[in-house]
Structure formats: structure tokens, C-alpha cells
């Protein structure tokens, strides 16, 4: 049975250099020479990528008012119910 040689990945890979008389030039397409500057990944903060847009119309204001009113009524019901249950428990 042959043993398999496990490479040591902590060491750099040896590079074979061949000596030739001419340097190799790879042709580059003209479309790729003058590309516009694009933002690099991670160049902006996450909070800059997402911006909430809230139109200020009567319909959107009414929905926010109803949402706030519902939150207030729910808080009153929860707190008031807890106080009522606490007072009933102390009477018993």
C-alpha cells in the first residue's frame, strides 16, 4: 500500500520559472481598459446602503397614527390588566 504525501499548506508553493527570449503579452480587450470607478465591496457602511423612504402624504400619516394608537391601546391593556390582576390577587 502506498502512502499519500500530504502537502504542507503553510509553506509557499514553489514556482517554476522558464526563461524565454520574449515576454508574453496577453491582449486586452479595449472595452476593459477604461472602466468607470465602481465602489468596492465593503467600501460603504451597511447603514448607508439602506435608506427608508417614507412619503409624507395623508394616507401614510393616517397609517402611522393608527399604528401608534394601536400600540398605545395595547400597552394600556397589558399594564392595566396586570394591575387589575395584581389587585385582585391581593384581595384574595
JONOR-V714232 format. One record per residue. SS is DSSP state (@ for helix, = for strand, . for the rest). PSI is psi as a letter, one per 20 degrees, with the letter a starting at -180 (NA if undefined). Layout:
SS_PSI + SS_PSI
This chain:
._p + ._q + ._p + ._p + ._p + ._p + ._q + ._o + ._i + ._i + ._q + ._q + ._p + ._p + ._p + ._p + ._p + ._p + ._p + ._r + ._h + ._p + ._q + ._p + ._p + ._p + ._p + ._p + ._q + @_h + @_h + @_j + ._g + ._m + ._q + ._q + ._p + ._q + ._p + ._q + ._p + ._j + ._h + ._q + ._q + @_h + @_h + @_h + @_h + ._p + ._o + ._p + ._o + ._o + ._p + ._m + ._r + @_h + @_g + @_h + @_h + @_h + @_g + @_h + @_g + @_h + @_g + @_h + @_g + @_h + @_g + @_g + @_h + @_g + @_g + @_g + @_g + @_g + @_g + @_h + @_h + @_g + @_h + @_g + @_h + @_g + @_h + @_h + @_h + @_h + @_h + ._NA
